[in-house]
Amino acid sequence: MTENQNDSFAINPLFARPGEAKNAPKYVLGEQEMLAETAYHIVHDEAMLDGNPRINLATFVSTWMDERAERLYSDSFDKNAIDKDEYPHTAKIENYCWRVLADLWHAPNPANAIGTSTTGSSEACMLGGLALKRRWQERRSAAGLDTSKPNLIMSSAVQVCWEKFCNYFDVEPRFVPISKEHKVFDGYDLDKYVDENTIGVVAIMGVTYTGMYEPVQEISNALDRIQSQRGLDIKIHVDGASGAMIAPFVQPELVWDFRIPRVVSINTSGHKYGLIYPGIGWVVWREASLLPESLIFKVSYLGGEMPTFAINFSRPGAQILLQYWAFLRYGRKGYTAVQTETINVARYLAREIAKLPDFTLWNDASDIPVFAWLLSENPERRWTLYDLSDRLRMSGWLVPAYPMPVDLTDVIVQRVVIKNGFSMDLADDLLEDIKKQVDYLNTHNHVTNSSTVGFHH
Ligand SMILES: Cc1ncc(COP(=O)(O)O)c(C=O)c1O
């Protein structure tokens, strides 16, 4: 390199350096190297054009953590969670975490429970579903019965991960439709859906579309009746992606977890109301015997044997440490305070939105800090919630509008997910903007039929 070229790297102002003054290579690997700082700015600046996570009310995933957590994160982003031999303390901390959850969810004897971290609830649900399927297969095979047609019962409003599970692992999904009378799957008509090939029933604590809880106890009661009439003993997996970290703190009296004997496994997303940055999830079985041995791989470390059950192999270990940090930092009292404050903001917003004549609430954040609303009847109105979503996006708010699931697809709702870090002040700002945009739409009263912020998770 000549002295002159060297100078041009050294003294050129940042945005006039080679690599920044022209377009960066995108779809092929560039021939030349680039200064680290230049490359940093190119990537940083493109990502800067994304929405602002803190006012992304579409996602359930944590968008704020304390600086001390961020320090721990950067201390440990080089640790691979699967290297249990090399990082036995991260492995131990993983065990502390699922044991904490087994206890929080009232496993009869947490020391006999078993659990694991995952990349999120999707992987956790796959593992829960696989355990249900394998137990059913082993039971049927031992009795010399056919195992070719497993089915799983769930609401039509399940998160897509359950449809993936059924698709990827050859299980027939049987959807119980929700309706205006049965806004959530509540065990009604369950008898029609189950048979000897049913591997289990999924109950959702915090339905993605609306945030409403499915009444696990009622679903279990319906299964008790089915067992006494037809002899089918069908177990429940609770998908507590969001609610399993809300209910223990905000509705401690609600019985939805391992206190119900039919509940064999529960998952949650550490990165949702577990208050951790993405991606971490958890799944816990009420006792180790419910997780078929044939699914477990043994990894030896510290002279012992470490059972692992996962779909991914390598993945970040940092989030496991962050989860333990959060458990230590908040404790029961702190989680209760944070979740209560978050739900207070959501309920306040729901009450204020309900006062606006254009809207009718679908639900009011009485379960998790999530609620949805629809447009009230008004034949004169020429705009939709998609238009409102677009207009809110102009000021940065990401508030999705989308149709409800099958049988209710004519109902379009708009939803907000309130998370730790979304203050009462921000809620007031959002409210002000919603009112302003509704006024605008009513004044201009136009149709655009545009699409909107994607429906998340
Ligand atoms: C009920 C439910 N289950 C599963 C998931 C998937 O969770 P994750 O995004 O952690 O994979 C979600 C995500 O929103 C959810 O709401």
The ligand as a MOL file (V3000), in Angstrom:
LIG
                    3D

  0  0  0     0  0            999 V3000
M  V30 BEGIN CTAB
M  V30 COUNTS 16 16 0 0 0
M  V30 BEGIN ATOM
M  V30 1 C -48.7250 -18.9850 22.8380 0
M  V30 2 C -47.4010 -18.9680 22.1290 0
M  V30 3 N -46.7410 -20.1230 21.9360 0
M  V30 4 C -45.5370 -20.1590 21.3340 0
M  V30 5 C -44.9390 -19.0130 20.8860 0
M  V30 6 C -43.5980 -19.0990 20.2040 0
M  V30 7 O -42.6610 -18.5220 21.0330 0
M  V30 8 P -41.1660 -18.1500 20.5970 0
M  V30 9 O -41.3100 -16.8780 19.8120 0
M  V30 10 O -40.4990 -17.9600 21.9220 0
M  V30 11 O -40.6080 -19.2810 19.8130 0
M  V30 12 C -45.5970 -17.7810 21.0510 0
M  V30 13 C -44.9960 -16.5260 20.5730 0
M  V30 14 O -45.6000 -15.4710 20.6200 0
M  V30 15 C -46.8440 -17.7530 21.7070 0
M  V30 16 O -47.5040 -16.6030 21.9010 0
M  V30 END ATOM
M  V30 BEGIN BOND
M  V30 1 1 1 2
M  V30 2 1 2 3
M  V30 3 2 2 15
M  V30 4 2 3 4
M  V30 5 1 4 5
M  V30 6 1 5 6
M  V30 7 2 5 12
M  V30 8 1 6 7
M  V30 9 1 7 8
M  V30 10 2 8 9
M  V30 11 1 8 10
M  V30 12 1 8 11
M  V30 13 1 12 13
M  V30 14 1 12 15
M  V30 15 2 13 14
M  V30 16 1 15 16
M  V30 END BOND
M  V30 END CTAB
M  END
